[in-house]
């Protein structure tokens, strides 16, 4: 409770300022009530929420209590109740959160008048469905911007699961001839590839409702559907065949390739064939098949593929050493993707791979200079391609007393921290992020972000400290972005077993952001996010007697077991930091199979990791490690030196830990 008392005074002020609530004798009197209400909300217990709400009045987190109670019965609430809530909690996250919820409900009810009146006050503006409803209303009113159809399409494509807002807007724009049949079929293809049957059906219902019966067969048994038919015959049939090929490719790209090459290619349009080969190539690339680049080579026009498929085409080309293809495919990506540091870096590398002209060298250097820095994996690699090492950037000017005071007095930041420290982490994080990123257009300015991050750092809420500081654009505070809590314990334990402390810190930062009571959705716990079974195995392996599962959240025990497991994984993979990090995230069995094939630059290997989560994890852990090493040693560092190359295991070398879980 000591940390809570430190922020109680500004919290009381924040509660009064944000909600007009009277001062109460003790802010933490209703803490238990808030925790009870959170559980009741998650269970949908409307009666309990109603009974508990009066006890939460006057509490610093009263806006959350009131939000839960009203949100639980929003379908039956009146517009007057909603307006009263938004007036009472004006300016707060909860006000705009409820506005978001109410806008979605109004859209589902097609109450366009109320929606149009309320939408201009919506501050977050980050809900794709709400955006689609708003664009549709503009279309109905005749005030839609020229980009309306493009905006609806991009928002719709970005939604992985079935929705009402963008699906309805797309259907209406299709009827207005603002979206084409191909636009709708492409959404169905994306749904089929993601195994989202509801998404596929919703799209097909817009463009070809008469095909829904056949669609069921396509989705249930694509191989049977393809074998039972001899020709496509119509545009709808062609698309159904393509959907079947996409479904088949997800599990068996070779069978899909055989079906396409031997039977269906002549019945599909060039665009449909290219999309099919793109999906087949992607599936093969995710299986690290040597056939992937060959399948992608059947694509006759890169512009027929979306950026996701093109990304996998680049990865397959990298794995095959086809640098010319890498350059050409990156050039075919959309403007936003081409600016991503991943593809900027690989295009530059491709330009330098063969016998570059002076013009190519100059352009490659310009590309690398545009992304080079300490921020992330490819930024660091770009820096090294330019002949530099990773060092600690200069610290920004110290925060003034006034800047710090402004952060401490901010109601949203206070409520966010208070909620987190009381155990309402999800709610606190959302309110904190809203306050820093969305409350005002464009979010807080850099100095405000530094002050907010400092506020979180001082309270040892390390995840908000890191994430907030990472948002700055013109200044970098490495002490905030890469804090080193528990330094003595981490460094002593790591060095004691022969681990680089920077590697341990790099992994902890990615695993838990230094949240000691962190628990993942799969049951991993503590600073180093150790699974119970892994903890028991490791404890036995290192002779830690008397270990019980409840000890895993103890800081020192978690560090002891987590570092021991990491060292065992590192030894198992002959000191390869990228492979050990992949093993820590995805289990050792997967990187053991992912290493088979050609010997690769470890950056290429990491970019080809099939799982998006693990691919991102490996790159971030290694970039973190390099930054921490620069901070711990005060010396310039090399990410490339930590990467090396990766290939099949030396058959002559003994396996170290065959039972590594």
Protein Blocks (a to p, Z undefined) as FASTA:
>chain_A
ZZmmmmmmmmmmmmmmmnopacdfblklmmmmmmmmmmmmmnopaklmmmmmmmmgoiak
lmmmmmmmmmmmmmmpcfklmmmmmmmmgoiaklmmmmmmmmmmmmmnopaklmmmmmmm
pmnlpafklmmmmmmmmmmnopacfklmmmmmmmmmmpmbdcfklmmmmmmmmmnopacf
klmmmmmmmmmmnopaklmmmmmmmmommlmmmmmmmmmmmmlmmmmpcbfoiaklmmmm
mmmmmmmmmmmmmlmmmmmmmmmmmmpcfklmmmmmmmmmmmmmmnopaklmmmmmmpmb
fklpcfklmmmmmmmmmmnopaklmmmmmmmpcfklmmpmklmmmmmmmmmmmmccfklm
mmmmmmmmmmgcjkbmmlmmmmmmnopacddddddddddfklmmmmmmpmklmmmmmmmm
nopamlmmmmmmmmmmmmpghiaafklmmmmmmmmmmnopaklmmmmmmmpmkbccfklm
mccehklmmmmmmmmnopafklmmmmmmmmnnopakbccfkopacjkopafklmmmmmmm
nopghiafklmmpmklmmmmmmmmmmmmmmmnnopaklmmmmmmnopklmmmmmgccddd
fklmmmmpmblklmmmmmmmmmmmmmmmmmmnopacdfklmnmpaddddfkbccfblmlZ
Z
